[in-house]
Amino acid sequence: METFIAPIKSIEGIGSFEGTKSIESQKNGGFGDILSQAVSELEAASETNQANDYQLALGDVDNLAQLQIDSLKTQTLLQTTVQLTTRAVNAYKEIMQMQV
C-alpha cells in the first residue's frame, strides 16, 4: 500500500482592496491619521446605509444582497472605530498613570 503525500504550496496574496491603505502606508502615518481615516470611512458608509434604508422603505431596491453587504460593512466599520477609540483612551490612561 503506497501513500501519496501532496507537497505544501504557498498561498498567493489577495492584493489590496479598493478603499483601503496598504500596511506600508499605515506604518508611515500616525495613530491619529488611522483613526481619522476610520471615522471618515464610517461616515461615508453610514450615509450609504441611510440612503439604502430610504430606498428599501420606498420599495426601490433591486438587490437585497448588496443592501445586506453594505449594512455589514457599516457594522464592521463601526466596531473597528470603537475599538480604535477605546485603545486610544486606554493608552492615554496608561500614560497618565506613569510615574515620572
C-alpha positions in Angstrom: 0.0 0.0 0.0 1.6 3.2 -1.2 0.7 6.6 0.5 0.7 9.8 -1.5 1.5 13.0 0.3 0.8 16.2 -1.5 3.6 18.9 -1.2 2.8 22.1 0.6 2.3 25.1 -1.7 2.4 28.7 -0.8 -0.8 30.7 -0.9 -0.9 33.7 -3.2 -1.8 37.0 -1.7 -5.2 38.6 -2.5 -3.7 42.0 -3.1 -5.1 45.3 -1.8 -8.8 46.0 -1.6 -10.3 49.1 -3.0 -10.6 51.9 -0.5 -8.0 50.5 2.0 -4.5 51.5 2.6 -1.6 49.2 2.4 0.3 48.2 5.5 3.3 50.1 4.5 1.4 53.4 4.1 -0.2 52.8 7.5 3.2 52.4 9.1 4.2 55.9 7.9 1.1 57.6 9.3 0.4 58.1 13.0 -2.4 56.7 15.0 -4.4 59.9 14.6 -4.3 59.5 10.8 -5.5 55.9 11.1 -8.3 57.0 13.5 -9.4 59.9 11.3 -9.5 57.6 8.3 -11.6 55.1 10.1 -14.0 57.8 11.2 -14.3 59.2 7.7 -14.9 55.7 6.2 -17.6 55.1 8.9 -19.3 58.4 8.0 -19.3 57.5 4.3 -20.6 54.0 4.9 -23.3 55.4 7.3 -24.5 57.8 4.6 -24.7 55.0 2.0 -26.5 52.8 4.5 -29.1 55.6 5.2 -29.7 56.0 1.5 -30.1 52.3 1.1 -32.6 52.2 4.0 -34.6 55.0 2.4 -34.7 53.2 -0.9 -35.8 50.0 0.9 -38.6 51.8 2.6 -39.8 53.1 -0.7 -39.5 49.7 -2.4 -37.0 50.8 -4.9 -34.4 48.2 -4.1 -33.4 45.6 -6.8 -30.5 43.9 -5.0 -31.2 43.0 -1.3 -27.9 41.1 -1.1 -26.0 44.3 -1.7 -28.0 46.1 1.0 -27.1 43.4 3.5 -23.4 43.6 2.5 -23.4 47.4 2.9 -25.1 47.1 6.2 -22.5 44.6 7.4 -19.7 46.8 6.2 -21.1 49.7 8.2 -21.4 47.5 11.3 -17.8 46.3 10.9 -16.5 49.8 10.4 -18.4 51.0 13.5 -16.9 48.2 15.6 -13.4 49.0 14.2 -13.8 52.7 15.0 -15.0 51.9 18.5 -12.1 49.6 19.1 -9.5 52.2 17.9 -11.1 54.8 20.1 -11.1 52.5 23.1 -7.4 51.6 22.6 -6.5 55.3 22.3 -8.3 56.1 25.5 -6.7 53.2 27.3 -3.2 54.2 26.0 -3.8 57.8 27.3 -4.9 56.5 30.7 -1.7 54.3 30.9 0.5 57.2 30.0 -1.2 59.4 32.6 -0.7 56.8 35.3 3.1 56.5 34.7 5.3 57.7 37.5 7.9 60.2 36.4 
